[in-house]
Amino acid sequence: MKIAWRGAPGILVALLPLLVICSLLAPLTAAAPDVAEGQKAWEYLATQGDTCGSISTTTTSLSVPLQVDVHVSTENVTVLMNGVQVYHVAGGARQGKSHFQPHSGVHLLVTGPRGVMMQQRFLTYQPAEHVDLAAALAAIQPHRVVVLAAVPEFSLFLGQAGAKALDSLGFRWCSRMAWGEPWVGVAVTGRGMVAEAAATLQVGLTSPKSLRLSTVTQLESRGSECSWYRESGREVHAAFCRQYEGYGDLCACRRPFTPHVRHQQARMRMKEEIPVVVVTANKPRHLYR
């Protein structure tokens, strides 16, 4: 389902009645920035996920509404959930010899019943960064609300792995965006896209300066609970996985990685002792020894 608007001076763009059938569950708007009188506007697109009708027929645990507001501009990236700001990265002018804005790339936010569980930015204007984006999306547990905001310069090195990972969430436009076009998407892992919006370039106009997306989804009240969470001796491990996202098989429901796994590996005779320090910060795939 897709609607295209051509912005009019001084008027916020809102969804047409075509989306009314889903408005009670997931109302959606994509807003254009104010433009001077007589100035042309860009084309703004917004789409509603096909899952909006089926969510209402799922289990009663999907009972917590979540309002998501995302704003992408040349000045910042901001995400609000239920009216509370949960993410903000400042942008502004390019610094020094850099050809990119300070907030360029794809911003990823993952939330669960306890709040924001993961936030990370992927510099997809650099080679191979899209591989990390794909790995991060693949590591997210089911039933999480995923928010993605792409600053216009994000598409330079958004390669096949990153594009396929975004398509797997049900997004239709991200992999097709050109340089200078902002994009925003909201999805629920294991269910699909909730909404996405984009601002496309028009001939003779500079890049769009701003894009807003406002939608409502439903957050599973208990989230994804693995059976081993209730096992004796795994309380600390389970508490970590309830609070944080993006750690892959460490928090997997099937065969999670535990210290016991290490002892199942073949032992090696060590002729010397080598001290090792591992630092992961917020990118667990990057290990420094």
N, C-alpha and C positions, 0 to 999 in steps of 0.2 A: 504494500500500500504506500503510495508516494504522492506528495503534494508539492508543487513548486510555486513559489511566490516571487514576484518582482516587487521589491520594496518601494514604498511610496514615501515621500518626504514627511518626516515627523510622525510616522504611524508605526506602532509596534505590530509585528506580524504574528498572527495567532492561527491556530488550526481552524479549518473550515468544517462544516457539519458532517463531512464524510467520516470523521473520526469520532463522532458523538457516541457510537455504539461501544467504544472502549473508554470514554471519558471518565466515567465513574471509577473505573479501576486504575487507569493510567493516563490522566490528562497530560497532554504534550504541547509545548509551544517552542518555537524557534524564533528568536527575536533579532531584528536588524538594528544596527546602531542608528542614531539620529543623523540625518544628512541635511545639508544646507538646501534652502529653497532653490528649486530648479536643477539640482544636481542629480545625476543618475544614481541608481542604487544597484547593488549586486543581486544575484539570484540566491535565494535561501531555500534550502530543502529540509524537510523533516519527514520521518517515517515512524510508524508504530509497529512494534513487533507482532508477529502473527500469534504469539503465545498469550496475548492479553486476554483473550476470551477463555482460554483453557485454564489459566491460573485460578480462576474463581471456582473451579470444580475440583481442585485438588484437596489434599487433606486439610483439616482445620488448623494445623500448625502454621499454615500460611495466613496469619491473622494480624500481622503488624504492618500497617501501611508505612511506607518510607518515601518522603518527598525528596527528590534529588534535583538540585539546581546547579548547573555548571556554566561558568562564564570563561571564555577564552578571548583574550585580546592581546594587543601589542604590549600592554602594560603588565598583565599578570594572568595567572590561571587560578581560579577560585572555585571551590566545591562547597556547597552547603547541603546538609542533610537535616530535614525537618526544621529548617530555618537557622541551624547552627553551623557556623563555618568550621569545617574539619580539615580543610587543605587550602594552602595559599602559597604560591611561588611568584615572586616579583620578576618582571621582565624589564622592559625599558629599552633604551638605546644600546646598540652594539658597542662593546668595549674594546678599546685598543685596535688590534689588527683583526679581530674576530669578524667573520662574515655572518655570524648567527647571533640571535638574541639570547640573553642569559637564560631564558626559560624555554628555549626551543626543545623539541623532542616530543615523545609520547608520555604523558603522565598517567600512571596507573594507581587506582585506589580500590581496595577491596574491603568490604564491610560485612560483618556478621551480627548476630544478636547482641554481642557485647560491645559493639562499636567498630571503629576502623581497625582492621587487622594487618593491613599492609599498605604502604605508599612508596612508590618508586618512580623514578623518571628514567626513560631510556633515550639516549642520544642517537636517535635513528637517522640523523644527518651524518653519522659516522659509519664506516663499513663494519659489518658483522654485528652491530648492536641489536639488530632485529632478531638475531638468534637468541639473545638473552631475553628479549621480550616474549618470544615464542615459548621458551623454557619456563618463564615465570607464569604465563597463562596456563600452561599444561600442569603446573604444580598446584593450582588452586583447587580446593576441595569443592564438592557439589553444594549447591544452594547458597552460594555467596553472591552478593550484589557487587558487580564489577563496573567501575566507572573509568572510562578512558577519555582523555582530552588531548588532542593533538594540535600543537602550535604550527602555523602554516609551513614552517621549514622542515617539518618532520619527514616528508616523503622522499627526501633525496636518496637515502640508502635503505628504504623500507623494502627489504628483499622478500624472496618467496616464502621463507620460513615464517617471518612475521606476518605477512599477508594471509597465509593459510591459517595461522593461529587466530587471527581476528575474524576471518570468514567462518571458522568453526564455532564461534559464539553467535553466529547469525547475522553479523554486520555485512552490509552489501556495498557500501561506498568507500570505505577507508582505503582499500587497495587501489582505488581508481582516482584518488585525489591527486591534484597537481601541485607543483610548487606554489606557495602563496595562498593555499586554501585551507582554512581551519576545519577541524572535524571533531565531533563529540559523540560518544556512544555509551549506552547503559545496557547491561545484560545480567542475567542470572545464570551462573554456571550449572550445566546439566539441564537447563530449560531453554535458553536461547536469548535473543535480543529483546530488550524492552523498548528501546527507542534509540534513534541516532539522528544527528543533524549535521549539516555542512553548509558552508558558504562557498559558492563557486565563482570563479573569475569571469568577468565579462570583458569583451573586446574594448580596448580604449580606457579601461579603468585600472586603478592601482589595486593592490591586494586588499581584501576585506579587513577592516580593523577590529571587528568584534563579532562574537557569536555566542548566543545564550541558548541553553536547552533546559527546559523544566518538565519533569515527568514524575509520575508516582508509580512505584512498584510495591510489592509486598515482600516483607522480610520474614523468613521462616523463624519463628520464635525460639526454637531450640537449635537451629542450625544443623550442621552435619555432625552427628555423634557416632563415632565408631564403637563397636562392641567392646574393644579392649580398653576404652576409657574407664570402664567400671571395674577392671581387674585390679586385684590387690598388688601393691608394689609399683603401680604405674601412675600414681596420682600426680606426681610432678610432671611427668611426660604428658599426661592428658591435659593438665592445666596450661602447659605451654602451647599445645596444639589448639586449645579453645581460644587462646588469646592472639595467636600469630598465624599468618598465612604465608605461603610461598616456599615452604621447606620440603616440598616433594615427598619422598618416601619416608622421611622422618615422621610425618603425620599421616601416612597412608592407612586406610582402613584394612587393607590386605597386606600382610607381611611388612609391617612398619620396621624401619631400621632402629635397632636397639643395640646396646653394648653386647648382648648375647650373640648378635650376628658376627661380630668381630672374632669371637672365639670359635666360630664354625669354620673359619678360613684355615687353610693349611699353614702350619707354623714354620717360620724360617729361622735358621740358626744365625744369630747375629754375632759377628766377631768384634763389633765395637758398639758403643752406645752413642747415638746421635740425638741430641735434644731437638724437639720439633715444637714450634709454636704456630697455631692456626688462628688467623684473624678473618672473620667473615663479614662483620659489619651488617649492612642491610642487603648484601649481595652474596648469599651463601654459595653460589656457584663459583665465586672467585676465591680461591684459597692461596694464601701466601705462606711459603715455608722458609 
